[in-house]
Amino acid sequence: MTTPSRGRGPAPGTSTAPAAVLGLESVGWSVGGATILSDVSLDVREGEFLAFIGPNGAGKTSLFNLISGLVPATAGRVVLAGADITGEAPYVRARRGLGRTFQTSSLWPAMSVAEHVRLGAQAADGGSYQIWRRASRYRDRVDDVLARTGLTHRADVAARSLSHGEKRKLELAVLLVAEPRLMLLDEPMAGVSAEEVPALTELIRTLHREEGRTVLMVEHHMGVLLGLADRVAVMHHGTLLALGGPEAVTADATVQQAYLGEGL
């Protein structure tokens, strides 16, 4: 199997510091006089896994929406691979290499697993009906992604027949076929059974550590996040409360008081 080169971090043993794939420069979002996000600044390095935590309503998904262009930044700048994308539409950001999954699955119930992935490949190519008719051109790409996500044996199964964990894998497969440079995963464990969490966690770990993917992830499953993340960002009331290594952040008294609890 050929692993993709796009999205990889620096080769092992090199001394070059990873480049910043994403930069948030004092970004904010206000609606009707209400401030949802305020003065959020951070850099995400090539090949890094950055986890976002915080209580419900802290601004985690709102920040993902701002980064992906679903809501406008009313302050600051969003920079992707050195380009200012602050005013760009979501589809333009996607074509620049920004991929996103959502808290709620949005699959077509009657469409098969392979058809979903092929449609993702078509969209990544700026697809049209004519491209869809030439579906055979995508066979190798689809087969490769299905193998990487462990869905080969489910290729012809309709999405409605998948378990919730398999649906999450399919969402990742649709994302991966476009070879995103930056992956935003919004609560991928939501609704997944306890039995399926380890396999989904291992898939995400493989995408990050073996394929070198740059990942931003929101998740309330703390055991999953702390085992995957290089750094943890804590959101609180729409601001960035803390940013650092998992152990340092979870040991911080301010973070514990705001979210994690004294038991951590």
C-alpha positions in Angstrom: 0.0 0.0 0.0 1.3 3.4 -0.9 0.9 6.0 1.8 0.3 9.6 0.7 3.0 12.2 0.9 0.7 15.1 1.4 0.3 16.0 5.0 3.5 14.4 6.2 5.8 16.0 8.8 9.6 16.2 8.4 11.5 12.9 7.8 12.8 11.2 11.0 16.3 12.4 11.9 16.0 15.8 10.3 16.7 18.9 12.4 14.4 21.3 10.4 11.7 22.6 12.7 8.2 21.8 11.4 6.5 24.6 9.5 3.3 26.2 10.8 0.4 24.7 8.8 -2.2 26.8 10.5 -1.9 30.2 12.2 -4.7 31.9 14.2 -3.9 35.5 14.9 -6.2 37.1 17.5 -9.3 35.7 15.9 -12.7 36.5 17.2 -16.3 36.0 16.3 -19.2 38.3 17.5 -22.8 38.1 16.5 -25.4 40.8 17.3 -23.2 42.2 20.1 -22.5 38.8 21.7 -18.9 37.7 21.7 -18.6 33.9 20.9 -14.8 33.8 20.4 -12.3 36.4 21.5 -8.6 36.9 20.8 -7.6 33.3 20.1 -4.0 32.9 18.9 -2.0 29.8 18.2 0.1 28.0 15.6 -0.3 24.4 14.5 2.9 22.7 13.3 3.2 20.3 10.4 2.6 16.8 11.6 1.2 17.9 15.0 -1.8 16.5 16.9 -3.5 19.4 18.8 -6.4 18.5 21.0 -9.1 20.9 22.1 -10.9 20.5 25.4 -13.3 22.5 27.4 -16.8 22.4 28.9 -19.9 22.5 26.7 -20.3 26.0 25.2 -16.6 26.9 25.6 -16.2 27.7 21.9 -14.5 24.5 20.6 -16.8 23.8 17.7 -17.3 27.5 17.1 -13.5 27.8 16.6 -13.6 24.8 14.2 -16.4 26.6 12.3 -14.4 29.7 12.1 -11.3 27.9 10.8 -13.2 26.0 8.2 -15.1 29.1 7.0 -18.6 28.2 8.2 -18.7 31.4 10.3 -16.8 34.6 9.6 -14.0 35.9 11.7 -15.0 39.3 12.9 -11.5 40.0 14.2 -8.0 38.7 13.5 -6.7 36.5 10.7 -6.7 32.8 9.7 -3.5 31.7 7.9 -3.2 28.3 6.2 0.2 27.3 4.9 1.3 30.9 4.7 -1.8 32.1 2.9 -4.4 34.4 4.5 -7.7 32.6 4.1 -9.7 34.7 6.5 -12.3 35.8 3.9 -12.3 32.6 1.8 -15.3 30.3 1.4 -15.3 26.8 2.9 -15.0 25.1 -0.5 -11.9 27.2 -1.3 -10.3 26.2 2.1 -11.1 22.6 1.3 -9.3 22.8 -2.0 -6.3 24.3 -0.2 -6.1 21.2 1.9 -8.3 21.8 5.0 -10.5 18.8 5.7 -13.3 18.6 8.3 -15.6 16.1 10.0 -18.6 17.1 12.2 -20.2 16.0 15.4 -23.3 14.6 13.6 -22.9 12.1 10.8 -24.3 13.4 7.5 -24.1 10.3 5.2 -26.5 9.3 2.5 -28.3 6.2 4.0 -28.8 4.3 0.7 -25.3 5.1 -0.8 -22.7 2.4 -0.3 -19.4 2.9 1.5 -17.4 2.8 -1.7 -19.7 5.3 -3.4 -19.3 7.7 -0.5 -15.5 7.6 -0.9 -15.7 7.9 -4.7 -17.9 10.9 -4.3 -15.3 12.4 -2.0 -12.6 11.9 -4.6 -14.8 13.5 -7.3 -15.4 16.5 -5.1 -11.7 16.9 -4.4 -11.2 17.0 -8.2 -13.8 19.7 -8.6 -16.1 17.0 -9.9 -19.0 17.1 -12.3 -21.5 14.5 -13.5 -19.2 13.5 -16.3 -16.5 12.7 -13.8 -19.0 10.6 -11.8 -19.8 8.6 -14.9 -16.1 7.8 -15.3 -16.1 6.2 -11.8 -13.5 3.6 -12.8 -10.8 6.2 -12.8 -11.1 6.4 -9.0 -11.0 2.7 -8.3 -7.4 2.6 -7.0 -7.8 5.6 -4.8 -11.0 4.3 -3.3 -9.6 0.9 -2.7 -6.5 2.4 -1.0 -8.5 4.5 1.4 -10.9 1.7 2.2 -7.9 -0.5 3.1 -6.3 2.2 5.3 -9.6 2.8 7.2 -10.4 -0.9 7.6 -13.6 -0.7 5.5 -12.7 -2.9 2.5 -15.0 -5.7 3.6 -17.9 -3.2 3.9 -17.3 -1.5 0.5 -20.7 -2.5 -1.0 -22.7 -2.0 2.2 -25.2 0.9 2.4 -24.4 3.5 5.0 -27.6 2.9 6.8 -26.4 -0.6 7.7 -23.1 0.5 9.3 -22.5 0.7 13.1 -21.9 4.1 14.4 -18.1 3.4 14.7 -18.1 2.3 11.1 -19.9 5.5 10.1 -17.1 7.5 11.8 -14.5 5.5 9.9 -16.4 6.2 6.6 -16.4 9.9 7.4 -12.6 9.7 7.8 -12.3 7.8 4.6 -14.2 10.5 2.7 -11.9 13.1 4.2 -8.7 11.1 3.4 -9.5 10.5 -0.2 -9.0 14.3 -0.8 -5.6 14.1 0.9 -6.1 17.0 3.3 -3.0 18.8 4.6 -4.9 19.7 7.8 -7.6 17.5 9.4 -10.2 18.9 11.8 -12.1 16.2 13.7 -15.0 17.4 15.7 -15.9 14.8 18.4 -15.3 11.6 16.3 -16.1 9.4 19.3 -19.5 10.9 19.8 -22.1 8.1 19.8 -19.5 5.4 19.3 -19.9 2.3 21.4 -17.3 1.5 24.0 -16.4 -1.6 22.1 -15.6 0.4 18.9 -13.7 3.3 20.5 -10.3 1.4 20.7 -10.3 0.6 16.9 -11.3 4.1 16.0 -8.7 5.6 18.3 -6.0 3.3 16.7 -7.0 4.5 13.2 -6.7 8.1 14.2 -3.3 7.3 15.8 -2.1 5.6 12.6 -3.1 8.6 10.5 -1.2 10.9 12.7 1.9 8.9 13.7 2.4 6.7 10.7 1.1 8.9 7.9 2.3 12.1 9.5 -1.1 13.8 9.3 -1.7 17.1 11.0 -4.7 16.8 13.2 -6.9 19.1 15.3 -9.5 17.3 17.3 -12.3 18.2 19.7 -13.3 15.3 22.0 -14.8 14.9 25.4 -13.4 11.4 25.8 -10.3 12.5 27.8 -8.6 9.1 27.9 -8.6 9.1 24.0 -7.4 12.6 23.7 -4.6 12.5 26.2 -3.2 9.3 24.6 -3.1 10.9 21.1 -2.3 14.6 21.6 1.1 16.3 21.3 -0.4 19.5 22.8 -3.7 20.3 24.4 -5.6 23.6 24.0 -8.2 24.5 26.7 -11.1 26.7 25.6 -13.1 28.6 28.2 -15.8 31.2 27.5 -14.7 31.6 23.9 -11.0 32.2 24.8 -7.9 30.1 24.9 -7.3 29.4 28.6 -4.2 27.2 28.3 -2.0 25.6 25.7 0.8 23.0 26.2 1.7 19.4 26.7 -1.0 17.1 28.0 0.6 16.5 31.4 1.3 20.1 32.0 -2.1 21.3 31.0 -4.0 18.7 32.9 -1.9 19.5 36.0 -2.6 23.2 35.8 -4.8 24.4 38.7 -6.6 27.0 36.6 -7.5 24.3 34.1 -8.7 21.9 36.8 -10.9 24.5 38.3 -12.4 25.6 35.0 -13.0 22.1 33.5 -11.1 19.0 34.4 -12.0 18.7 38.1 -9.7 18.3 41.1 -9.5 14.5 40.6 -7.2 14.8 37.6 
